[in-house]
Amino acid sequence: MLPRSDYLDINECFEEKPNFELSSDTMGVESVEFKDDCLRACLRSQLRGRQCAGVEHRAKDNSCVLSDKVGGQRAAGTQKKGSYYENVCARPPGQ
């Protein structure tokens, strides 16, 4: 078991941005049941050499869309597809 000071809650690495969405340029889609599984998939992508900057968890179809680019503001009148989370642990220092 890790000492408490070395433990990082997965939610500390992600910031939910309600009015944001991913662009159509994505790294891939994974099948997940829970939001935390989606966030973990983003962090695991770094082990495969891909920096994941954000994810969109789509609970209706149990999918997780991964992107190496941060999302953008969703256009007014556009239907929300899922919940967007930005990987703040992947940001360069000072941003």
Buried (B, 14 or more C-beta within 10 A) or exposed (E): EEEEEEEEEBEEBBBEBEEBBBEEEBBEBBEBEEBBBBBBBBBEBEEEEBEBBBBBBBBEEBBBBBBBBBBBEBEEEEEEBBBBBBBEBBEEEEE
